[in-house]
């Protein structure tokens, strides 16, 4: 499953950048059109702005349209600062490496766990 970057509209022959995700709830006869999902799902459809605006559903179905966020997609600056503070706190509390005698399960681990960056 791909991340948000580089996803195109699910409509045939449309090469526009997807900005919305359409999901059907068949049991409720409802379609939900909202901001693009973090990961592409096999039963959801990514749509560009033009196709999202022209969306129609079968008779008897309802459409729930959620608006795009004004500030953009992704974590806010407050979210990033909270993560950075949590990492700093953990680093302060783990200045001394754990010896295998403290936790015998760590004796088989070649290194301590580390955070890694995931490209967006």
Residue pairs with C-beta under 8 A, 6 or more apart in sequence:
1 39
1 40
1 41
2 39
2 40
3 38
3 39
3 120
4 36
4 37
4 38
4 73
4 120
5 120
7 17
7 18
7 36
7 40
7 46
8 14
8 15
8 16
8 17
8 18
8 46
8 48
9 15
9 16
9 17
9 18
9 46
9 47
9 48
9 51
10 18
10 22
10 45
10 46
10 47
11 47
11 48
11 51
14 48
14 50
14 51
16 48
16 49
16 50
16 51
17 48
18 36
18 46
18 47
18 48
19 35
19 36
19 47
19 48
19 49
19 52
19 68
20 33
20 34
20 35
20 36
20 46
20 47
20 48
20 49
20 52
20 68
21 33
21 34
21 35
21 36
21 37
21 41
21 44
21 45
21 46
21 47
22 31
22 32
22 33
22 44
22 45
22 46
22 47
22 52
22 55
23 31
23 32
23 34
23 41
23 43
23 44
23 45
24 30
24 31
24 32
24 43
25 31
25 32
29 58
29 60
29 61
29 62
30 61
30 62
30 63
30 64
31 55
31 57
31 61
31 62
31 63
31 64
32 63
32 64
32 66
33 47
33 52
33 55
33 63
33 64
33 65
33 66
34 64
34 65
34 66
35 66
35 68
35 69
35 73
36 46
36 73
37 44
37 46
40 46
47 55
55 63
57 63
74 120
75 83
87 115
94 112
97 112
98 106
98 112
100 106
100 107
